[in-house]
Amino acid sequence: MDANKIKVIDDDGKELEFDVLFTFESDDTGKKYVLYYDATAEEPQVYSSVYDDEGHLYPVDTPEEWDMIEEVFNSFISEDESEENEEHSCCHGQQDHECCHGEGHHDDDHECCHGEGHHDEDHECCCHKKEG
């Protein structure tokens, strides 16, 4: 199985390609799971299958497995969101990376500058960053 892509045969026998979100192995079931999605879809849906060492896919068997997969997925999503928020922590996790303090502020009013009045070029205050 390619680390980034997965091919799935749908019910009509058509081969579809999906992006792999992540894989994991459960100690409880002894099975390997892959979560994948269609990156071209406007609102992607996440799918999950069991896979073996040769990359063959199998359906998830039980409601208990689905519950476990959902729990792992939710943990993955919350970790991903936490990492995004940490990247822009001075503005309390603003995901659009726009400073929450507004345009035209003074450095001494800005929390991430700690009232220090930083004017150093190396200082990466979020209010002075421009998205590239």
C-alpha positions as CSV (number, residue, x, y, z in Angstrom):
1,M,0.0,0.0,0.0
2,D,1.4,3.4,-1.0
3,A,2.0,5.5,2.1
4,N,-0.1,8.4,0.8
5,K,-2.6,6.9,-1.6
6,I,-4.9,3.9,-1.6
7,K,-7.0,2.3,-4.3
8,V,-10.4,1.0,-3.5
9,I,-12.8,-0.9,-5.7
10,D,-16.4,0.3,-5.2
11,D,-19.6,-1.8,-5.4
12,D,-19.7,-1.2,-9.2
13,G,-16.2,-2.5,-9.7
14,K,-14.8,0.9,-10.4
15,E,-11.3,1.6,-9.0
16,L,-11.1,4.8,-7.0
17,E,-8.1,6.5,-5.5
18,F,-8.1,8.1,-2.0
19,D,-5.6,9.9,0.1
20,V,-4.5,8.1,3.3
21,L,-5.2,10.2,6.4
22,F,-3.4,7.8,8.8
23,T,-3.0,4.2,9.7
24,F,-2.8,2.5,13.1
25,E,-2.7,-1.0,14.6
26,S,-4.9,-2.0,17.5
27,D,-3.4,-4.1,20.3
28,D,-7.0,-5.2,21.3
29,T,-7.9,-6.6,17.9
30,G,-4.5,-7.3,16.4
31,K,-5.6,-5.7,13.2
32,K,-4.3,-2.8,11.2
33,Y,-6.6,0.0,10.1
34,V,-6.4,2.7,7.5
35,L,-8.4,5.9,7.4
36,Y,-8.7,7.6,4.0
37,Y,-10.7,10.2,2.2
38,D,-11.3,11.7,-1.3
39,A,-9.2,14.9,-1.3
40,T,-11.0,16.1,-4.5
41,A,-14.4,16.1,-2.8
42,E,-15.8,19.4,-1.7
43,E,-16.7,18.0,1.7
44,P,-14.5,14.9,2.1
45,Q,-15.9,11.9,4.1
46,V,-13.5,9.7,6.0
47,Y,-13.6,6.0,5.4
48,S,-11.9,3.2,7.3
49,S,-10.9,-0.4,6.4
50,V,-8.8,-3.2,7.9
51,Y,-5.7,-3.9,5.9
52,D,-3.0,-6.6,5.8
53,D,0.7,-6.6,5.1
54,E,0.1,-7.0,1.4
55,G,-2.2,-4.0,1.3
56,H,-5.5,-5.9,0.9
57,L,-8.5,-4.1,2.3
58,Y,-11.2,-5.7,4.4
59,P,-14.4,-4.3,5.9
60,V,-14.6,-3.4,9.6
61,D,-16.4,-6.2,11.3
62,T,-18.1,-5.1,14.5
63,P,-19.7,-2.0,16.1
64,E,-17.0,-2.2,18.8
65,E,-14.3,-1.8,16.1
66,W,-16.2,1.2,14.7
67,D,-16.3,2.8,18.1
68,M,-12.6,2.2,18.6
69,I,-11.8,3.7,15.2
70,E,-14.0,6.7,15.9
71,E,-12.2,7.3,19.2
72,V,-8.8,7.1,17.5
73,F,-10.0,9.4,14.7
74,N,-11.3,12.0,17.3
75,S,-8.0,11.9,19.1
76,F,-6.2,12.4,15.8
77,I,-8.4,15.4,15.0
78,S,-8.0,17.0,18.5
79,E,-4.2,16.6,18.3
80,D,-4.1,18.1,14.9
81,E,-6.2,21.1,16.1
82,S,-4.0,21.5,19.1
83,E,-0.9,21.6,16.9
84,E,-2.5,24.3,14.7
85,N,-3.3,26.4,17.8
86,E,0.2,26.1,19.2
87,E,1.7,27.5,16.0
88,H,-0.1,30.8,16.6
89,S,-0.3,30.8,20.4
90,C,0.1,34.5,21.0
91,C,-3.2,35.1,19.4
92,H,-4.9,32.3,21.3
93,G,-5.1,29.9,18.4
94,Q,-6.6,32.1,15.8
95,Q,-6.8,29.6,12.9
96,D,-6.9,32.2,10.2
97,H,-3.5,33.5,11.4
98,E,-4.7,37.0,11.5
99,C,-3.8,38.8,14.7
100,C,-6.7,38.9,17.1
101,H,-5.6,42.4,18.3
102,G,-6.6,44.1,15.1
103,E,-4.8,46.4,12.6
104,G,-2.8,49.4,13.6
105,H,-2.1,48.4,17.2
106,H,1.0,49.5,19.1
107,D,3.5,46.9,20.2
108,D,3.2,47.9,23.8
109,D,-0.5,46.9,23.7
110,H,0.2,43.5,22.1
111,E,0.2,40.4,24.3
112,C,2.7,38.4,22.3
113,C,5.1,41.3,22.6
114,H,4.5,41.3,26.3
115,G,4.5,45.1,26.3
116,E,8.2,45.1,25.5
117,G,7.9,47.4,22.4
118,H,9.8,45.0,20.3
119,H,11.0,46.4,17.0
120,D,13.7,43.9,16.3
121,E,13.6,42.4,12.8
122,D,14.1,38.9,14.2
123,H,11.0,39.2,16.4
124,E,8.2,37.2,14.8
125,C,5.3,39.0,16.3
126,C,2.1,37.8,14.6
127,C,1.0,41.3,13.9
128,H,4.1,42.0,11.8
129,K,4.0,38.7,9.8
130,K,2.6,38.7,6.3
131,E,1.3,35.4,4.9
132,G,3.4,34.3,2.0
